[in-house]
């Protein structure tokens, strides 16, 4: 049970974050490096949070984020000349939702490694399909994009960030969230308790892809040119997964923290140690996995529960597996 | 009235006939025992009735409606709940969340996590004797309580028919006695019960009728007294 003081802690933290983000251009120049850096961090935060919506409770490890991100990018590149900005972004999200829902309905009966392999293949499939389309139908590989000011892209990502936070929160608290967790533990028992397992999985996979599509459609506008290789780059699949694992998935703050630290670390390493960047990055990841099997969240929760005693103290580790 | 009618149920796994031409019926309000040696096809019958697997041929009617071909969640929402031979609780969820899931997705299908939903969850936990453990994580319960929790989750879906797969297996004699009381009180709630069981004492004392399966075929059916005196049954269990 939370005490009254603690109950208000999360909302206060959220409002502080909102003020900080919305006010950011007041402290720094609106086209500055800081704005671009924070936009980039927000992109990864949203990707990691969206990934955790589906993969966190169900344990299905999806490597498809790059496919949904890329669909958003392309939707935006094609439509941004003819439609208003918010509509373009929304269509990017919806296109990814539809793709994920259809693909999910057909393949979410695959489990474990098979599902992961499939999602990995999906990124390649969609990328090559777009490439083929461009070569054979439109006759040009890649396309020019109507770029927006960095500050516009930044505000777009702020809105999407709060939307995905709200979305995750509502799902976790609803009967849908309970169903997702039951699916993660035993699909058979969930089905015999009345949960329409395949539908719940496909819809959530779609919702998670929706936010990735929004992100792709928004981030597209910071480029002036895109092609299948940049839009469907496999790093948009691996990074969110690594970040969510690094942060943890039991609480909403965990992927946010994981993605933030991770992208700052990446930024720091690429600028300070351009030659040893991947080496240091790899080592860091190894150390984290060996010493913090439940990510940052595991360490934080242990620290928060210190001295409280009781079974919770020991139980945390087991709970998160 | 027959709540469940099974006619000519066939299911083959490769060359093995898991059930062949099984016929039986269950009347509303009964407690029916399903017994037989290991591999007799008892759990297969449960899997076929609850929609976990599809029959090769045969008819399953629940309250007069054919349910063959329906998905497990559809059958659960029509009012057939089940437990599993190897306990399948949601071990990382709390005891009350396990039951809440049944309430939210079963026949009652409450759409939100509301106070009435929590109230009913507590009533069911109280009924099965887990009232003091509702905040515990399911994995921390002892086996007997995990089995009670599985029953509670099944009851939360508001079933008319409950399929219990070896509820008593692995329990101490005291726990078996308590489980027998539980089964009887479930019937008093108006739920019809079919139970697979190896604990003979339990079967003999609480079942109205017993169906005996052997190598996928029904070899006997009747009251406990009739079944223990049946020559075929004695041969199957004790040898000739």
HADDOCK unambig.tbl for C-alpha pairs under 7 A between the chains (distance, minus, plus):
assign (segid A and resid 174 and name CA) (segid B and resid 112 and name CA) 6.91 0.50 0.50
assign (segid A and resid 174 and name CA) (segid B and resid 113 and name CA) 6.79 0.50 0.50
assign (segid A and resid 175 and name CA) (segid B and resid 104 and name CA) 6.77 0.50 0.50
assign (segid A and resid 175 and name CA) (segid B and resid 112 and name CA) 6.41 0.50 0.50
assign (segid A and resid 175 and name CA) (segid B and resid 113 and name CA) 6.53 0.50 0.50
assign (segid A and resid 178 and name CA) (segid B and resid 101 and name CA) 6.80 0.50 0.50
assign (segid A and resid 179 and name CA) (segid B and resid 101 and name CA) 7.00 0.50 0.50
assign (segid A and resid 182 and name CA) (segid B and resid 90 and name CA) 6.03 0.50 0.50
assign (segid A and resid 185 and name CA) (segid B and resid 90 and name CA) 5.78 0.50 0.50
assign (segid A and resid 186 and name CA) (segid B and resid 88 and name CA) 6.97 0.50 0.50
assign (segid A and resid 186 and name CA) (segid B and resid 90 and name CA) 6.88 0.50 0.50
assign (segid A and resid 189 and name CA) (segid B and resid 88 and name CA) 6.15 0.50 0.50
assign (segid A and resid 191 and name CA) (segid B and resid 72 and name CA) 5.65 0.50 0.50
assign (segid A and resid 191 and name CA) (segid B and resid 73 and name CA) 4.90 0.50 0.50
assign (segid A and resid 192 and name CA) (segid B and resid 72 and name CA) 5.28 0.50 0.50
assign (segid A and resid 192 and name CA) (segid B and resid 73 and name CA) 5.41 0.50 0.50
assign (segid A and resid 192 and name CA) (segid B and resid 76 and name CA) 5.67 0.50 0.50
assign (segid A and resid 192 and name CA) (segid B and resid 81 and name CA) 6.86 0.50 0.50
assign (segid A and resid 193 and name CA) (segid B and resid 73 and name CA) 6.56 0.50 0.50
assign (segid A and resid 193 and name CA) (segid B and resid 76 and name CA) 6.02 0.50 0.50
assign (segid A and resid 193 and name CA) (segid B and resid 102 and name CA) 5.47 0.50 0.50
assign (segid A and resid 193 and name CA) (segid B and resid 105 and name CA) 6.62 0.50 0.50
assign (segid A and resid 193 and name CA) (segid B and resid 106 and name CA) 5.98 0.50 0.50
assign (segid A and resid 193 and name CA) (segid B and resid 154 and name CA) 6.71 0.50 0.50
assign (segid A and resid 193 and name CA) (segid B and resid 157 and name CA) 6.73 0.50 0.50
assign (segid A and resid 194 and name CA) (segid B and resid 73 and name CA) 4.01 0.50 0.50
assign (segid A and resid 194 and name CA) (segid B and resid 74 and name CA) 6.65 0.50 0.50
assign (segid A and resid 194 and name CA) (segid B and resid 76 and name CA) 5.08 0.50 0.50
assign (segid A and resid 194 and name CA) (segid B and resid 77 and name CA) 5.62 0.50 0.50
assign (segid A and resid 194 and name CA) (segid B and resid 105 and name CA) 4.90 0.50 0.50
assign (segid A and resid 194 and name CA) (segid B and resid 106 and name CA) 4.82 0.50 0.50
assign (segid A and resid 195 and name CA) (segid B and resid 73 and name CA) 5.57 0.50 0.50
assign (segid A and resid 195 and name CA) (segid B and resid 105 and name CA) 5.67 0.50 0.50
assign (segid A and resid 196 and name CA) (segid B and resid 73 and name CA) 5.66 0.50 0.50
assign (segid A and resid 319 and name CA) (segid B and resid 92 and name CA) 5.93 0.50 0.50
